[in-house]
Amino acid sequence: MANRAEVLLHPVRIRIAQAVSGRELTTKDLAEELADVPTSSIYRHVSQLLEAGFLKVTDSRQVRGTFEKTYTLNTGQSVLSAEDMAALSPEEHVEYFTTWLGAVLERGTSFLRSTPGDPREKGFGYRFNPLWLTDQELTDVKAQLEEIYAKYRDPGDTPERRRQLLTTILIPDPEGSAAG
């Protein structure tokens, strides 16, 4: 099997992972949501994500002589580990980062084209936020963000909650000067 990054960071598989993130979907649901992807490809990509441990089956029921499975992201296995990332060459990082950005661009473009009026009213936004941090402060910020993400990953019993996709990118500024 290919390395985990190669499995996840494929244009269709990353869209599948985004689609099931925080939700439980069948391949039929996925085919409707990713209408531009042939159903046979959806099955193949779901199988690869399942085999690599990124997806898990949450339900299975018999439908017309076959079993329909429901999938979600496999918590704890749905991200690339530090070891996965360390094993990548700079060229692979560029290739996979570009694939990931393409998936984010597709999601954002789809939202913007299908949302009338001011997208900010729906919570949409993007911007750069320069931060001045020591290495320890950066570690602390990452840990605090992970605590926030963990708090809101589960929809819980609150029917008013809607799924939102928060995308973060941290780019160190090699040209940045030290404070003072």
C-alpha positions in Angstrom: 0.0 0.0 0.0 1.2 3.6 -0.7 2.2 5.7 2.3 -0.6 7.3 4.3 0.0 10.8 2.9 -0.2 9.5 -0.7 -3.5 7.7 0.1 -5.1 10.7 1.8 -3.8 13.5 -0.3 -5.3 12.4 -3.6 -7.8 15.0 -5.1 -10.8 12.7 -4.8 -9.9 11.0 -1.5 -9.3 14.3 0.2 -12.8 15.5 -0.9 -14.3 12.3 0.5 -12.5 12.8 3.8 -13.8 16.4 3.9 -17.3 15.2 3.1 -17.4 12.6 5.9 -15.6 14.8 8.4 -18.0 15.2 11.4 -20.7 13.3 9.5 -21.7 9.8 8.6 -22.4 9.2 4.9 -23.0 6.2 2.7 -21.3 5.8 -0.7 -24.7 6.9 -2.2 -24.6 10.1 -0.1 -21.0 10.6 -1.3 -21.9 10.1 -4.9 -24.6 12.7 -4.6 -22.3 15.2 -2.9 -19.4 14.5 -5.3 -21.6 14.4 -8.4 -18.6 15.0 -10.7 -16.9 11.8 -9.6 -18.1 8.5 -11.1 -19.8 6.2 -8.5 -17.3 3.4 -9.3 -14.4 5.8 -8.4 -16.1 6.7 -5.1 -16.2 3.0 -4.1 -12.6 2.5 -5.0 -11.4 5.6 -3.1 -13.5 4.8 -0.1 -12.0 1.3 0.0 -8.5 2.8 -0.1 -9.3 5.3 2.7 -10.9 2.5 4.7 -7.9 0.2 4.2 -5.4 2.9 5.3 -7.5 3.5 8.4 -8.7 7.0 7.6 -12.4 5.9 7.5 -14.4 3.6 9.6 -17.7 1.9 9.1 -20.3 3.1 11.6 -23.3 1.2 10.3 -24.2 -1.5 7.8 -27.6 -2.5 6.6 -29.0 -4.7 3.9 -30.5 -2.9 0.9 -31.8 -4.9 -2.1 -29.5 -7.9 -1.6 -26.3 -6.0 -0.8 -25.0 -4.2 2.3 -25.0 -0.5 2.4 -22.2 0.8 4.7 -22.1 4.2 6.5 -18.7 5.8 6.9 -17.1 8.5 9.0 -13.6 9.7 9.7 -11.7 7.4 12.0 -11.0 9.7 15.0 -7.3 9.6 15.9 -6.4 8.1 12.5 -7.8 10.8 10.3 -4.8 13.0 10.2 -1.3 12.5 9.1 1.1 11.8 12.0 4.3 13.6 12.6 6.0 10.4 11.3 3.9 10.5 8.1 4.9 14.1 7.5 8.6 13.6 8.4 8.9 10.9 5.8 7.9 13.2 3.0 10.5 14.9 0.7 10.2 18.6 0.1 8.8 17.8 -3.4 6.1 15.5 -1.9 5.2 18.2 0.6 4.7 20.7 -2.3 2.6 18.2 -4.2 0.4 17.2 -1.3 0.0 20.8 0.0 -1.1 21.8 -3.5 -3.6 19.0 -3.6 -4.9 20.0 -0.2 -5.2 23.6 -1.2 -7.1 22.6 -4.3 -9.6 20.8 -2.1 -10.0 23.8 0.1 -10.3 26.0 -3.0 -13.0 23.7 -4.4 -15.0 23.8 -1.1 -14.8 27.6 -0.8 -15.6 28.2 -4.4 -18.6 25.9 -4.2 -19.9 27.7 -1.1 -19.4 31.1 -2.6 -21.1 30.3 -5.8 -24.1 28.7 -4.1 -24.6 31.3 -1.4 -26.6 34.4 -2.3 -25.8 37.7 -0.5 -23.0 38.4 1.9 -21.1 35.1 2.6 -19.9 36.7 5.9 -23.4 36.4 7.2 -23.0 32.6 7.0 -19.6 32.8 8.8 -17.4 32.6 5.7 -14.1 34.5 5.9 -10.4 34.4 5.1 -7.4 36.5 6.1 -3.8 36.5 7.2 -3.1 36.9 10.9 0.6 37.6 11.6 1.6 36.5 15.0 4.8 37.2 16.9 5.6 34.1 18.9 8.5 32.4 20.5 8.9 28.7 19.8 7.2 27.9 23.1 4.4 30.3 22.5 3.8 28.7 19.0 3.7 25.3 20.7 1.2 26.7 23.2 -1.0 28.2 20.5 -1.2 24.9 18.6 -2.2 23.1 21.8 -4.8 25.7 22.6 -6.3 25.4 19.1 -6.3 21.6 19.4 -8.3 22.0 22.6 -10.8 24.2 20.9 -11.1 21.9 17.9 -11.6 18.9 20.2 -14.4 20.7 22.1 -16.4 21.3 19.0 -15.7 18.2 16.8 -18.7 16.2 18.2 -22.1 17.6 17.2 -23.5 16.6 20.6 -27.1 16.9 21.4 -27.5 20.5 20.3 -29.7 20.6 17.2 -28.7 24.2 16.5 -25.2 23.2 15.7 -24.2 23.1 12.0 -21.1 21.6 10.6 -18.5 24.3 9.8 -15.1 23.6 8.2 -12.3 25.5 9.8 -9.1 25.3 7.7 -5.8 26.4 9.3 -2.5 26.9 7.6 0.7 27.9 9.5 3.4 29.3 7.4 6.6 30.3 9.2 8.0 33.6 7.8 11.7 33.0 7.0 12.0 36.7 6.0 10.4 37.9 9.3 12.6 39.9 11.6 12.8 39.4 15.3 10.8 41.8 17.4 12.7 44.8 18.9 
